[in-house]
Amino acid sequence: MCIRDRCWKPYLENYGMGWETVVSDGERLIYHDGAFDNFVSVIAFLPETKRGYVLLINSEDAGSDLIEASIGEFLRIARVQP
C-alpha cells in the first residue's frame, strides 16, 4: 500500500489522517473541510476518475451551508461530464 493510500484509509469511522472518505454511488469520495478566522474551505476529489475541486469562502456564516451543498453539486457534475 502506498503512503497516499494509507493517508486515505479510514481508521476512525470515515476519518483518515485529516481526510474524510465516503463511498457515494459506488465511487470513493475523499474530502477535507475546515474553518479559521471567518474563512471556510473544502477540497474534494474522486481519485478513480481524477476529478476534484476546491472551494474557498470568506464568510463562516454562509460557509457551512455552501460547503455541504457544494459536495453534492460536485458529485452531480462529475458524474454527468465525460
C-alpha positions as CSV (number, residue, x, y, z in Angstrom):
1,M,0.0,0.0,0.0
2,C,1.5,3.4,-1.0
3,I,1.7,6.2,1.5
4,R,-1.2,8.1,-0.1
5,D,-3.5,5.1,0.3
6,R,-2.6,4.8,4.0
7,C,-3.5,8.5,4.5
8,W,-6.9,8.0,3.0
9,K,-7.6,4.7,4.7
10,P,-10.3,5.4,7.3
11,Y,-9.4,4.4,10.9
12,L,-11.9,6.4,13.0
13,E,-15.3,6.0,11.3
14,N,-14.7,7.7,8.0
15,Y,-11.7,9.8,9.1
16,G,-8.2,9.0,7.7
17,M,-5.4,11.4,8.7
18,G,-7.4,14.5,8.2
19,W,-9.4,13.3,5.2
20,E,-13.0,12.1,5.2
21,T,-13.6,9.1,3.0
22,V,-17.1,8.1,1.9
23,V,-18.5,5.9,-0.9
24,S,-21.3,7.5,-2.9
25,D,-23.0,5.5,-5.6
26,G,-20.0,3.1,-5.7
27,E,-17.4,5.9,-6.1
28,R,-14.9,6.8,-3.3
29,L,-15.1,10.5,-2.4
30,I,-12.2,11.9,-0.4
31,Y,-12.5,15.4,1.1
32,H,-11.4,17.7,3.9
33,D,-13.1,20.9,5.0
34,G,-12.4,23.4,7.7
35,A,-12.8,26.9,9.0
36,F,-10.5,29.5,10.5
37,D,-10.9,33.2,11.3
38,N,-14.1,33.6,9.3
39,F,-12.7,31.7,6.3
40,V,-14.1,28.3,5.2
41,S,-12.7,25.9,2.7
42,V,-13.2,22.4,1.3
43,I,-11.1,20.2,-1.1
44,A,-12.7,17.1,-2.5
45,F,-11.9,14.6,-5.2
46,L,-12.8,11.3,-6.8
47,P,-9.5,9.5,-7.1
48,E,-10.6,6.9,-9.6
49,T,-11.8,9.4,-12.1
50,K,-9.2,12.0,-11.2
51,R,-11.7,14.8,-10.7
52,G,-11.8,17.3,-7.8
53,Y,-12.5,20.8,-6.7
54,V,-11.6,23.4,-4.1
55,L,-14.0,25.9,-2.6
56,L,-12.8,28.9,-0.6
57,I,-15.3,31.1,1.2
58,N,-14.6,34.3,3.2
59,S,-17.8,34.0,5.4
60,E,-18.0,31.5,8.1
61,D,-21.7,32.3,8.5
62,A,-22.6,31.3,4.9
63,G,-19.7,28.8,4.6
64,S,-21.0,25.7,6.2
65,D,-24.2,25.6,4.1
66,L,-22.3,26.2,0.9
67,I,-19.7,23.5,1.7
68,E,-22.4,20.9,2.4
69,A,-24.3,21.8,-0.8
70,S,-21.1,22.0,-2.9
71,I,-20.1,18.4,-2.3
72,G,-23.4,17.2,-3.6
73,E,-23.2,19.5,-6.6
74,F,-19.6,18.4,-7.3
75,L,-20.8,14.7,-7.4
76,R,-23.7,15.6,-9.7
77,I,-21.5,17.4,-12.1
78,A,-18.6,14.9,-12.0
79,R,-21.0,12.1,-12.9
80,V,-22.5,14.0,-15.9
81,Q,-19.3,15.2,-17.5
82,P,-17.4,12.6,-19.7
